[in-house]
Amino acid sequence: MGNHNGHHGSTKQKSSPSEAPVEVNSRKSSIPRTVSGNDIQDKNPMNLESLQKLGKILSEKAVREEGINGITLNIFTNSLFPRYPILAEKLFNYFHKLSKSKVKHIGTLAFMQQCDRFLQILDDATISDILIKIFSTQNQDNNNETITPESLKALLMSAYHISMDHYCEGPQSCFSLHRTLKAVVDSCFHIKNSLSTSFVSHWLQSNCPRLLQPVHRYIVHSLATSYRTLEEKNELDLAAGLDSNDCFEQGKQTSSLELATPVLDKAAPFVQGKNPHPHLLTMSLSWLLASALPPLYSQPQKASSPESTSNGLTSMNFLAKMLSSIPSHWVLIYDSDENGLGANRFLHHTLAYRGPTLVIVKTNEGNLFCIACPDEWHESHHYWGREESALYQLLPKFGLIEKGQKLLYLNFTARGYPYGLRVGSDPRSPFISIDGGFEKIEYSKIPDKLSTIEVWGCGDVVSRDRQLEVKKWEFKEAERQRVVKMSAADWVDHPDRYLLELAGRPQYSTQ
């Protein structure tokens, strides 16, 4: 879908500079403005059948239910985004502003043109810019667009609900959602009451570059495919005399949409084990990390897996094909609260897992960090790690601390070198330093005590199975070496017999 410059060339009126087409791949691009909704009737219709059908259906509903020749906010919300009214209102107002309509509704062709322009947006940076502008406000003093912490939180809330409403195992909720969103907003705004949209967009791109992609995909999916469900529903409405407020079933129109949210172990976000307790990596934090970490950590399985076919997700529309994969499981392989806190416990449960891992570290002061390791953990007196290695702070504020090669250090055997786990690009001053006993931790030169550690495996099921096989082999080998077969003749001269006799047990069976 390229820029439809030919439509502008066929107009009867001359285009003003503000109406010139904008390159969609440019970071500063946005949806071009048009003339008012009443005057756009003179333009040739766009060659997009889906948008033509959508505009016609919405316009007919507006005439039938509200007596207005155009698209109203109520019709737009109830027909396209009934489950997300805040997102619908922001998007409608954005379209209304760019169409320069002088009435409260948007002309049908003006609405179709704005939808067409929105469908053309493909660049990630442009997507972030547009969505933040949709939730921004106009500064009356300098005429610049700014965004407040409340508006950013509303945008993040929409992104979370869109992702988790389409979770592959059903809609999910998280008891710590507000704390997670507060960490992102506080980190972005610090103590300021408002920021420019460009700054917020750049911050999100730097710290969690894929956080807003599900919102864009959902909007595109709704604009491009909703006419199919609305056509059937429209016929039922005409026959039964229903209005748009009764269209609750429209909320199910995107049930086949898959979004890249990591699938946690079923009991992981809540409780598991003999002594139930909440884990450090909650559902909302896993959603946030999936948008921040490289795709390696949420590498999806193929869509042809038995899970996808059993759920009826094989018939997908053109947008869902862009998301034709089911994310892999994130499985808990070590929890210090259940397995014990110590270096040997960490090594026993973490080594031999041949896949990406996330090490969640919590201090006594409540700081939460995430160490992302793209490869199997191993001991070395040198710093190691690929380009996908990263260190994030999760709470009380969220943000990327460091990423890149040679960030990781793990040593408990090489003498003359520091023992423990370290993370940082500067070996002389790493950002995180955990001692060899896994009792003390330093972050940014601040001493603290280590409270809890969790290790989550981000590989496929095969990675976990192979690790368990290695553990079983090590256990059997240790048991085999503990059992020593000895004959009666060997036992007569064995030193252990002499020691037992000294202890006062001289008589033995010859068997």
N, C-alpha and C positions, 0 to 999 in steps of 0.2 A: 504494500500500500504506500505509494509515494505521495508527494505533494500534488494536490489537484490544482495546478496553476491554471489549467484550461478553464476552470469554472470562473476564475476572476477575469479572464480575458474576454468572456462572453457577456459581461454585465453591460448595462446601458449607461451606468454612471461610472465616472472615473474614480479609480481607487486612490485613496489618500495614502501618504507614507505609512500611517499607522496600520493600514490594512494590507501592507505588503506581506507575502508569505515569508515565514521564518524557517530557517534550517532546523529540522527537528533534532539533529544530532549535536547541535551546539548546546553548551551548558546553560546559556542565558536564554534559550528559546522558550516559548510558551505558546499556548493555543492562540492563533491570530484572531483578532477582533473582526467583526463583521458590522454591517449596517444594522439598523433596528430590525426586529422580527417582522414588522409589517412590510418593510421595503424589500426584504429578501425574497419575497414571492416572485420578483421579476427575474431572479437568477435561475439558471438551468439546474434541475435536480441532480444530485450526485449519483454516480453510477455504482451504488452499493445497495443491493437488493435488501439486505438485512436491515439496514438503517431506514430505508424507505418504508418497509413493513412496520418497523418499530414506531417510526414517527406517525404513520397513518393510524395505527392502533391506539396510541396514546392520545392523539388528537381527537379521534372519535370518542374515546372515553371521556375526555374533557368536555366535549360538546354535550354528550349524553348526560353526564352527571353534574356538571357545573355550569353548562351553558356558555363556555368560553372557547373561542376558536384559537387554540394554541396548547402548549404544554404547561400545566401548573405544577406547583411544588407538591401538592397533595397527590396528584396523579403520578408524578415522577417517583415519589417515595413509595407509595403503596404498590405500584406496579413493578418497580425494579429493585428497590432496596428496603423491603418492609421490615427486615430484621436489624437494619442499621440506619435509623432515622437521622442521626447526627451526621453521618457520612453523606447521606442523601441530601440533606439540607445544604451542607457546605459545597457539595459538587454542583447542585442546582444553582446556587447563588453565584458560583464561579462561571458557569455557563451563561447565566443571565447577565453578568457584568461584561463578559467578553462579547456577547451579542449586541450590547448597547440597546437593549430593549427598553422602551420608555413606559412599558406597562409591567404589571407584576408577573405576567406569564411570558413564555418564550414562543416566538413563531415556530411553526413546524419545520420549515426549511432551515431556519437559523439553528434550531435544536439539532437537526440532522448534520449540519455542517460542523458544529462544535463536537459532536460525537465522532465524526469522521476524523477531525484533527486530533482528538484524544487517542483514537486507535492507532494513529501513526507514530506515537511516542514509543521508542524502542530503547533509547540510551538510558542506562541506569542512573546516571547523574541527572539527566533531564527529568526522569520519573520522580526522583527525590525532590527536585526543585518545584515541580508542578504540584505535587501533593502537599508540600509545606505551604505553598502559596494559597492552596485551596483553604487551608485552616488558618491563614494569616488575617491580619486586620490592616486597614490603611491608616498610616500615621498622618494626622491632620496638619501637624507642624511642618514637616519636610516632604510630605507626600510619598514617603517610602513605606514599603510593606514590612511589617514586623510581626513577630509571633510571641505569644506569652507562654509561660509555663503551663497554664491551664489548657491552652489550645494544643500544645505539643502532647500533653498527656491524653487529651481526647483523641488525637491522631494515633498515638501508640495503643490506646485502648481498642480502637477500631481495628488496627493491624492484628492485635492479639486475638480478638474475638473472631475475626475472619479466618485466621489460621487454625484456631482450636475448634471452631465450629465444624471444620472440615477435616478434623483429625481422623486418621484411618480407622480408629477403633471407637469412633463416636465422639460427640462434643465433650470437652474436658474443662474443668474449672481448677483454679489454684488459689489456695488460701493466702498466699503471699504475693498476689499479683500487684497490689497497690504499693507494696514495699519495693518490688522490682522496678515498676515504672517510676517511682520516686527516685530511685538510684540513678536512672537514666536522665531524668529531667534535672535533678540537682547537679549532676556532673556537667551537663551541657550549659546550664544557666548560671551556676555558682550562686551568687547573691543578687543577680540582676532580675529586673521585672519584665524585661522584653529584650529581644535580640532580632537582628535582621534575618530575613529568610535565607539569605545566602550563607550566613555564618552557621545557622542551624543545619542547613543541608550539607555543608562541608563537614561539620562535626559528625553527623550521622554516617556520611560516606567513609569517614576515617575510622570510626569505631564499630559500626555495625552496618556494613554497606548493603546488605540484603534485607534489612528490616521492613522496608516499605514495599518491597516487590509484591508480596501477596495482595496488598490493597489494590495496586495497579492491575494485577492480573484478574482480580475479582471484578473490578469495574469494567475492564475490557470484556471479560466473559459475559457479564450481564448485558452490556450494551449490544454485543454482537449476537447473542443467542436467545435473549428473553422473548423475542417475538414469537418463537416456536410455541412456548407455553402460553403466552398471552393470546395467541390466535385461538387455541382450544378453549381457554378460559373465557375469552370474549364471547364465544358462541353460547357457552353456558350462562354467562351473565345476561345476555340478551333474552335467553329463554326463561330464566328464572327471575329476572328483574333485580339482580343484585348490583351493589355498587362496589367501588374499589376497596372500601373498608372491610368487606367480607372476603377478600382475596387472601386469606391466611395461607392457603396452599401454595401461594407464590413463593413463600419462604423456602420451599423445598425445591425450587427450580434449579439450584446449583448443587444438588446433592452429589453429582458425579465429579465435582471439581476436586482435584487433589492438589494439596499445597505441601511444600517441602518443609515439614516440621518433623524433627527426629522422634522416633517412636521409642519411648522409654520402656524399660521392663515394667510389666503391668502394675506391680505393687510398689515400684520405686518412688513415684512422686508422693506416696502417702506413707504407708507403714509396711514392714515385713519383718520376719524373724521371730524368735521366741519372745523377745522384749520389744514390742512395737515402739518405734520412734520415728519422727520425720527426718528425712534425709536432707543433706545440704543442697543437693541439686534438685530443686523443685521444678514443677512443670513450666512455670513462667521463666525461670532462669534457663532451662533447657531451650525454650523457644528463643530467648534472647541470644544465647550462645550460638545457636544454629545460624542466626543471621549475621553473627560477627565473625565466626571462625571460617577458615577456608572450606570449600565444599568437601574436601577430603574427609572431614570428621562426620559429615552427614551423608556419606556416599550411599545413594539409594540402591535398592535391588531392582531387578528388571520388572517391568509392568506385567510380564507374562507369568508371574508367579502364581501359585494356586490361590493366594489370598485375594489377588486382584480379580481373578475370574469368578471366585465364589461370591464376591460382593457386587457383581454386575457392573464392573467399571471398565469393561473392554470396549464398549461403545462410547467413544469420547468425541467431543466437538473439536473444532480447529484449535481453540485455545487450550483445552485440556490435554491435547497432544503435546503441547509445550511442557506439560507437567506430567508426562507419562511415566512416572516412576514412584515407587513407594519407598520412603526412607528406611534405612536400616535401623536395627534396634541398638539402643544404648543400654548396656547391661552393667550392673554393679559388680565389680570383681574384688573390691576390697573396701571394707568399712571398719575404721578403727574402733568404733563403738561396739561392734559385734566381734571382730576378730582380734582386737587388742591393738594398742598404739605402741609401735616400736619399729626399729629398722628391720629386724628379721621378719616381722609380720608383713611389713610393706613389701620386702623383697620376695617373700614366699608367695604372696598372692598376685604380685604384679609382673614379675619376671616370667618369661616364656609366653606372654600374650603377644602374639605377632600381629599387631594392628595398632591404629591410633588410639590414644588414651587421653582422658582428661583427669588431672589430679586436682581435686577441690580441697583447699586448705583453709581451715578456720582457726583464728587465734582467740585467745582469751578475751581480748578487747572487742570481739565481734567482727573483725575484718575478714572478708571472704575473698580468696584469690582462686584463679583457675590457671593451671599450668597445662598447656596443650602440647602433647608429644606426638608427632606424626609417625614414629617408628617404635619398634620394640625397645623397652627399657633395658639398659645394660650398664654395667659398671665400667668406669674409665677415669683416669686422672686428667683427662683432657675434656674440654667443653665440646659438645657435639649437638647434632640436630639439624634437620633440613630447613628449607625456607618456610615451611608451614608451621614451624615452632612458634609459640606465642605465649604471652603472659598477660592475663586480664585481672583487673580488680572488679569484683562483682558487687560487693557491699562494703560500706554503706553508700558508696558511689560506684558507678559503672564506667569503665573506660579501658582502652587498650594501653598497656604500659610499654611493652616491647614485643617485637616480632622479628623473625629472620633466622639466619643460620647461627649455629653454635651458641645456643642460649642455655643448654641443659648440661648439668654436671651431677654425677652420681658415683660416689666412691666410698667403699668400706673395706677395701683390701690393700690398696697401694699405700705403702708406708712413705712418710715424708710429704704427703699431700693431705689437704684438709678432708676430713671425713664428713659425710652427710650429703644432702641434696641442695644444690644451688641453681639459681635461675638468673640470668642477666647477660648482657652483651659484654660487660667489662669484667673479666675474671678477677681483677683486683678489688672490685667493689660491686658485687652482684646485687640486684635489687632484693632478692629473697635468698636467705641462707638458713638452712635447717641443720642443726648439729647432728652428730653421729648417733646420738641416743634418741632422736626424734622427741626431744623434750622442749627445746628452745628454738625460737625463730626470730630472725631479724628481717624487716622489710623497710627499705629506704632508711637504713641505719637506725631504725627504731626497734629496740629489744622487746620481746613479748614471749609468751608461752604458747606452745602448740596445743590446741584443743582437740581438733578432729581432722581426720584425713579420709577422703573417699577417692577411689579410683574407678572411673567409668570407662569401659571398653567401647570404642566406637567402630570396631571392625564388624565384619559379617559373622554369621553364626559359626562358620568354619573356624574362625580365629579363636573363638571361645572353646569350641570342641577340641581343637588341637592343644590348647593350653591345659585343659582338663586331662587329656590323654597323657601329656608329659607329667602332670602331677601324679597320676595313678602309677605311671612307670617308676617315678622316683620313690613313691611309697612302697611299692612291691620290692624294689631293689634294696631299700633300707631294711625291710623286714627280712629279706633273704640273707643279708649280711649279719643280722642279729642272731640268726639260728646257726649254730656251729655243730656239725655232725662229728662225733668223737666216739671212738671205740673204747672198750673197757681197758685194753692194754695201754692206750694213750692217756687215759685218765689216771692211771697209777702213778705216772711220773709227771703229771701236769702241775704247774705251780699253784693253780687255784685250789687244788686239793690240800696242799700244804698250808695255805692261808686259812682255809676253813677248819683244818685241824687245830691250828693255833687259836682259833676262835672258840674251841670247845666242842666241835662236832666231828669226832674221829670215825664213827661208824657210817657206812654207806651201803646202799644196795649195789650189787654187781651188775644190775640190769642197765 
